[in-house]
Amino acid sequence: MDEASHDDDSAAQKFTEKYTEAVHALLQRTGYKLETSRTCRQYGCPPPDFSGDEPSEDSQVFIGKIPPDMKEDELIPLFENYGEIYGLKIMMDKETSKNRGFAFLWYIQAEDADKAVIELNDHEVRPGQRLLVQKSEINKKLYFGNIHRDKSKEELEEKIRVLFTNVTDVYVQENYKENAQNKAVTPLQLAQIYYHTSSALLSPGA
């Protein structure tokens, strides 16, 4: 390994150690639990010693345009200024281990979610990087049909994410169409696109 590569590895290790310490300090301060998987980081849900009802849908906030390396240690101190947090889910890219640019946060009180949207939408978290903060609308779907079978889920998802932002999942199923002239069966696919914002936003320049 050359000297430059060694320096890069050392810098990455120091960043990881610093980041781990920051998350640990947050958990020590708040008492919340953090569960992680390849696709999601869940903070709280519920908070410690919580005995009330789960928050209503009006208590949920969608957070978009999150810098790829931003996690709980930066988001929670920002959002807890506007009310008691029930939980936070950051959606992760299982290939890169970085976030996918969006998360969902629940407040215990719905009015606190309203305050956070007013105060934090378009908030600059880093130079030139501003958050998108909106009230969530759950289980929204878009459909694309008549997609030829030779397109894989990965190819479809890649193209869809070029056109739309804030997509949380893409589900593909086969749908067979019969040709009326020769009775041949053409294998087609139907793609369902799930998103959790007020709209599926077209990407800039799409």
Salt bridges, closest charged atoms under 4 A:
ASP69 OD1 - ARG126 NH1 2.60
GLU72 OE2 - ARG41 NE 2.76
GLU74 OE2 - ARG126 NH2 2.73
GLU80 OE2 - ARG29 NH2 2.86
ASP112 OD1 - LYS115 NZ 3.17
ASP114 OD1 - LYS135 NZ 2.83
GLU137 OE1 - LYS140 NZ 3.32
ASP150 OD1 - HIS148 ND1 3.36
GLU157 OE1 - LYS153 NZ 2.99
GLU157 OE2 - ARG161 NH2 2.84
GLU174 OE2 - ARG149 NE 2.59
